Structure formats: structure tokens, C-alpha cells
Amino acid sequence: MKIAMVGSGYVGLVSGACFADFGHDVVCIDKDESKIARLLDGVMPIYEPGLAELVAANVKAGRLSFTTDLASAIDGAQAVFIAVGTPSRRGDGHADLSYVRAVAQELAANIKTPTVVVTKSTVPVGTGDEVERIIRESGTDVQFAVVSNPEFLREGAAIGDFKRPDRIVIGAEDEWARGVMKEVYRPLFLNRAPILFTSRRSSELIKYAANAFLATKIMFINEMADLCEKVGGDVQDVARGIGLDGRIGSKFLHAGPGYGGSCFPKDTLALLKTAEDYGSPVRLVEAVVKANDTRKRAMGRKVIEALGGDARGKRVALLGLTFKPNTDDMRDAPSIAIVQTLIDGGAEVVAYDPEGMDAAAAMMPGVRMVGNTYEAVDGADAVALVTEWDAFRALDFNKLKSLMNAPVMVDLRNVYDPAEVRAAGFAYSSVGRV
């Protein structure tokens, strides 16, 4: 099949490369001329393990191409995916659908053959109706259908998630569109990946509901961690104990500094606004959003507490800045609030991250970025492990101790065994463990 992917950011580029790897003819489109120029030169706009190699292989095979010209790219495409950004709108927190609407208008003016328009972007309930209205009101007499096909890609594991999905959700209102989508996903259909066909509105809501539920699990175990610290429990034991219950499951029960990234913060907020608009508030999600916002600064205060309650004039080394490992994404990363809390407290902050420092530098002008872990800790009064990159999982504690001004470690991801670190001579604190 010929597939057009409008938007060559994280979702569009990963999806387009994977579809091409399935054997489809894929064109990725973007208005950003510099991004397309870089892609044509083999330079990825994002860091995602394996993506550069996957793109290069499919470009070489002639199945994947890039352009800024939407009209020519969609010519003859049976499926056109909308994969543009839907950031939180300034002022009210609603998902900003201006990019989605602009694509719909451009598609309306340019589709010439029967086309299934697929919203891959994360969009509020009813967006598919709006896209359909825009195209239909253009007066086109070309057969088309609008389908919802939300993405469930984890940054850092996106290619595996696409090729070995837990499920594929397709919201389609007619049989012809379902048939086209079955052909799009034929390789996964043959591998018996679970494919769920729903109404379009149900599909749109599934994406938000899934992310809100996962965010709730994260904040639940974080609050249990706080309780563990008060009563002398171990949150990792608590997480194992409840996670072994098949009704609960072990995933997303890892205590830490709160969630961030491109999805959970904006999607939970957009769900709240949608629920408000329809007069059906989701109080549980409201509590989750509030708790996550306050937690990030609380983690900064945790570091200050480890410094004896006063950070003024002291140096703190941060290991990890991105919201999770194996990505360069700094959107709503907990490190942003942690850094601000430390700087507000008078601390000097030095940081190292394997991939995120370029993006972080613009957000953290008061932080000194350095080239490796041991340069970061040199002369530090405390080291805080903020993102659990593999590079931080086997630190040389003797070397750390020799370089630091004081052997103080705050492990916000519970990477290390407390007894091991304390045996190395460190004052050690973590999350939900005593």
C-alpha cells in the first residue's frame, strides 16, 4: 500500500519507518523544511534507539521517503495519517487542535482518490467528527473516511512497541475503512496481534483513559512510598506484593519523582478539560495531576534535606535530566522542578545526562552541564540520581567518594541497595525506603 504520514515528529517518524519496514510505500511529510533536509541527510530529529538504522534501511530499500509537499505525497495514498502535535493550549490546558485542523483543510483540498484519513495524533473525543466535517464541507466528491488509530508508543522502546504491540485500536464507522486498516496492519494481523475495532469516539477516549490510568498507578505507588517512609516500610516490597496480583499487575509501580514526558502531563490535563466540558468531572484524575505537580518540587526538597536542610552555597550533582532513560525528551521532566527548587534554595547545580543536555540547557540556564558522571560529582556536596540511565547503574562508589566534597547520595529512582551504598561510606536516601 501507499501510506502518507503527515507530521515527521516522534509518532510520525517511528510509525512511518515501521510501516515501511512492513513493506508499505511510505512518504513522511513535514512543513519544517530544515527537519526534512536533515532527514534526507540521515539525521534524526529525535533520539530513539534503533530508529536511525531503521530509517536508513528503508530509505535505501526505496520504501521510505521525505518531503514538504503534501499534495504530491498523498497522491494515490490509500491511507493518510495525521501525526502532528497536539500540545496543551496556553491558558486553559485543552489540547491544541490547530495543527490537526490545518492538515484536515489541506487534505480536503488535495485528495483525488478514495482515501482513509487516520488520526494518529492524540486528540480529544469528537476530533474525528471535526476532521470529517472539515473535509466534507470542502465539497469534495472523493470517497473518504476518517478513522481513529491512537498510538501507544513508549519513548525509548517505540520500535518494539509498534512491531509487537499489546493491542491495536482502530475506531472506524464503516466497513470499507475497516478493510483498508486491516491491510495497513496486515503483518501484525497475521502475527495475531490483538486488533480492537471500536467506534471512533471510543477509540479516541481509549488513548486518554489508558494514559490517565497509568499516571494514576504511578502516583499511587509514589504516595505509598511516602507512607512507607513514615511507617518504616519498603515501597519496593509493597510494589511487588501488590503487583503479583493479576488484577493489578507490576508495571508502572516504580516509585520515583513523578511522571513527565510528552504524553501523561498533557493527556491527563486534556482529559480533565474534556470531562469538564461534558459536565462529567473525573475527580480521581484531578487528584493525580495535582499530586504529580507537587511531587516534583518535593523531590528537590528531599535533596535539600539530605544536605542537612540548607542548600545555600552547596554544590549538587544531578545524574540524569530527561524524563526517562533512552530518550532526549525533556518535556515536563521532573528534573526541571527539582533544579528550580535547588536553585531557589541557593544551591549550585551541575548535571550530566547521556542524551538530554542540549535540550535541557535552554530550560536550565543556571545549571552547568558537563561531559560525564565523574566530572559532575567533582567537588559536589551531594549527588542526586534523577533518571535511571544504564550508565548510572554501576557507579564506582570509591571514585565518587574520592571526588565529592561530602559523600551524600539521593537515589530518586531506587536503583541501588541502601546497605551497599551505606557500606561504601555514603549518607544514602531513596524513595519509600528507610
Number of C-alpha atoms within 10 A of each C-alpha: 16 20 26 28 30 29 26 27 19 20 22 25 25 21 25 30 29 23 25 26 20 17 16 20 20 30 26 29 29 21 14 12 12 12 20 22 14 13 21 15 10 14 14 18 16 14 17 19 15 13 19 18 12 16 25 18 16 23 19 10 12 13 21 25 22 22 21 19 12 21 14 13 22 27 17 17 23 21 27 26 26 28 30 24 23 22 20 17 14 9 6 11 17 20 22 18 19 14 16 23 17 13 20 21 18 14 23 21 14 15 24 18 15 15 23 23 26 25 28 25 22 29 25 22 20 14 20 24 13 15 24 17 14 19 23 17 10 12 10 14 11 14 12 22 22 27 30 29 24 23 22 21 18 13 23 19 14 23 21 13 16 20 17 14 17 12 16 19 23 25 26 26 17 12 9 13 22 18 11 16 21 15 15 19 16 14 15 20 14 8 10 10 17 14 16 11 18 16 15 23 19 17 22 28 17 16 21 24 16 15 19 25 17 16 24 24 19 22 27 17 21 24 17 19 25 16 16 19 16 12 12 11 17 17 26 18 12 16 20 15 12 14 16 11 10 8 8 11 14 16 12 17 23 22 25 25 27 25 23 23 18 18 23 21 21 25 27 24 22 25 27 23 20 19 15 12 10 8 9 11 15 14 10 12 19 15 12 19 21 11 17 23 17 13 21 25 21 17 26 25 19 20 27 23 14 20 21 8 12 16 23 15 11 19 25 30 29 27 27 25 30 30 27 21 20 20 21 23 25 22 18 21 24 28 27 20 19 24 26 18 20 25 18 13 18 16 20 21 22 22 26 22 26 20 18 20 23 12 15 23 14 10 13 16 9 14 19 15 21 15 12 14 21 18 17 26 29 20 19 24 22 26 29 25 21 28 26 21 20 11 14 18 11 9 12 11 16 12 12 25 19 13 17 21 16 19 21 25 24 25 23 23 17 21 16 15 12 17 10 12 16 15 11 15 13 21 17 23 22 24 25 27 21 15
